Amino acid sequence: MPSTPVKLTNDTSLRYNFKTIVERGVRLARLRGQVDPVNSVTVDGVSQVIDRRGVFQTDLRPMPSYLRMQVIVTTPLGRTKTYALALQ
């Protein structure tokens, strides 16, 4: 069944949080974010899968003392915004 058409916006906003866990003494972090579902997202150059609500999450990764991630949100109309996210 096709989805309901939605009006395209140029909204590059990003809501996000980090989840951290400790596994075998190693701190791991995962980024979970939400964007307009029609947008595309890359995290550190890797394209992310976005669900119908616009939610995506990265794989768990080892967390150095200062974790930085670059997130690029691109609208279907070509507008981009780059976020430099950091978790301490």
Residue pairs with C-beta under 8 A, 6 or more apart in sequence:
3 52
6 37
6 38
8 38
8 75
8 76
8 77
9 36
9 38
9 75
10 75
10 77
10 79
11 36
11 39
11 75
12 35
12 39
12 73
12 74
12 75
12 79
12 80
12 81
13 35
13 36
13 73
14 33
14 34
14 35
14 71
14 73
14 81
14 83
15 33
15 34
15 35
16 31
16 32
16 33
16 34
16 71
16 85
17 31
17 32
17 33
18 29
18 30
18 31
18 32
18 67
18 85
18 87
19 29
19 30
19 32
20 27
20 28
20 29
20 30
20 63
20 87
21 27
21 28
21 30
21 60
22 28
23 60
26 62
27 62
27 63
28 60
28 61
28 62
28 63
29 60
29 61
29 63
29 67
29 87
30 57
30 58
30 59
30 60
30 61
31 43
31 57
31 58
31 69
31 71
31 85
32 55
32 56
32 57
32 58
33 41
33 55
33 56
33 57
33 71
34 53
34 54
34 55
34 56
35 41
35 50
35 54
35 56
35 73
36 54
36 75
37 50
37 51
37 52
37 53
37 54
38 75
38 76
39 50
39 54
39 73
39 74
39 75
39 76
40 47
40 50
40 73
40 74
41 47
41 48
41 50
41 56
41 71
41 72
41 73
41 74
42 48
42 71
42 72
42 74
43 58
43 69
43 70
43 71
44 69
44 70
45 70
46 58
48 56
48 57
48 58
49 56
50 56
58 69
61 67
63 87
65 88
66 86
66 87
66 88
67 86
67 87
67 88
68 84
68 85
68 86
69 84
69 85
69 86
70 82
70 83
70 84
70 85
71 82
71 83
71 85
72 80
72 81
72 82
72 83
73 80
73 81
73 83
74 80
